[in-house]
C-alpha cells in the first residue's frame, strides 16, 4: 500500500470555501429529487394553497350571508313594530 504524502501547506480561506461548496453541493444534489418531481411538488403546493384560500372564502361568504340575514330580520321586526301601534278609539 502506497501512501501519498500530505502537504503541510495550510489551506487558504478561499480553498476551504470552495471545498465546502463542493461538499454542500453534493449533499444537496443527493437530497433533492429530480427537476420534474420538484415541479410537481411546487404545483401541488400551489394547488393546496388555492384550496385552503377557497375554503376560507366559502366560510367568509357564509358568515357574511348570515350577518346580512340577521340585519334584514332586525330591520323587518323594527318596521313591523312601527306599523303595529295602538289606535285610540273614541
C-alpha positions as CSV (number, residue, x, y, z in Angstrom):
1,X,0.0,0.0,0.0
2,X,1.4,3.3,-1.1
3,X,0.6,6.4,0.9
4,X,0.6,9.8,-0.6
5,X,2.4,12.4,1.4
6,X,0.2,15.0,2.7
7,X,1.4,18.5,2.3
8,X,1.6,20.6,5.4
9,X,0.7,23.7,3.4
10,X,-2.2,25.4,5.2
11,X,-5.3,25.9,3.1
12,X,-6.3,29.4,2.3
13,X,-9.8,30.6,3.2
14,X,-10.8,30.6,-0.5
15,X,-9.8,26.9,-0.9
16,X,-11.7,26.0,2.2
17,X,-14.8,27.8,1.0
18,X,-14.6,26.1,-2.4
19,X,-14.2,22.7,-0.7
20,X,-17.3,23.4,1.5
21,X,-19.3,24.5,-1.6
22,X,-18.4,21.2,-3.3
23,X,-19.4,19.1,-0.3
24,X,-22.6,21.1,0.3
25,X,-23.5,20.9,-3.4
26,X,-23.1,17.2,-3.5
27,X,-25.2,16.8,-0.3
28,X,-28.0,18.9,-1.8
29,X,-27.8,17.0,-5.0
30,X,-28.3,13.8,-3.1
31,X,-31.2,15.1,-1.1
32,X,-33.2,16.9,-3.8
33,X,-35.4,15.0,-6.1
34,X,-35.2,15.4,-9.9
35,X,-36.4,18.6,-11.5
36,X,-39.7,17.2,-12.9
37,X,-40.5,15.9,-9.4
38,X,-39.7,19.3,-7.9
39,X,-42.1,21.0,-10.4
40,X,-44.8,18.6,-9.5
41,X,-44.3,19.3,-5.8
42,X,-44.5,23.0,-6.4
43,X,-47.7,22.6,-8.4
44,X,-49.2,20.5,-5.6
45,X,-48.2,23.1,-3.0
46,X,-49.8,25.9,-5.1
47,X,-53.0,23.8,-5.5
48,X,-53.1,23.2,-1.8
49,X,-52.8,26.9,-1.1
50,X,-55.6,27.7,-3.6
51,X,-57.8,25.1,-2.0
52,X,-57.2,26.5,1.5
53,X,-58.0,30.0,0.3
54,X,-61.2,28.8,-1.4
55,X,-62.3,27.2,1.9
56,X,-61.7,30.5,3.7
57,X,-63.6,32.3,1.0
58,X,-66.5,30.0,1.4
59,X,-66.6,30.3,5.1
60,X,-66.3,34.1,4.9
61,X,-69.1,34.3,2.3
62,X,-71.3,32.1,4.6
63,X,-70.6,34.3,7.6
64,X,-71.4,37.5,5.6
65,X,-74.7,36.0,4.3
66,X,-75.6,35.0,7.9
67,X,-74.9,38.5,9.2
68,X,-76.8,40.1,6.4
69,X,-79.8,37.9,7.1
70,X,-79.7,39.0,10.8
71,X,-79.6,42.6,9.8
72,X,-82.5,42.2,7.5
73,X,-84.6,40.4,10.1
74,X,-83.8,43.1,12.6
75,X,-84.9,45.8,10.3
76,X,-88.1,43.9,9.4
77,X,-89.1,43.5,13.1
78,X,-88.5,47.2,13.7
79,X,-90.7,48.1,10.8
80,X,-93.4,45.7,12.0
81,X,-93.3,47.2,15.5
82,X,-93.7,50.7,14.0
83,X,-96.7,49.5,11.9
84,X,-98.4,47.9,14.9
85,X,-99.4,50.8,17.0
86,X,-102.3,51.2,19.4
87,X,-105.2,53.1,17.8
88,X,-107.2,55.2,20.2
89,X,-110.9,54.6,19.8
90,X,-113.3,57.4,20.9
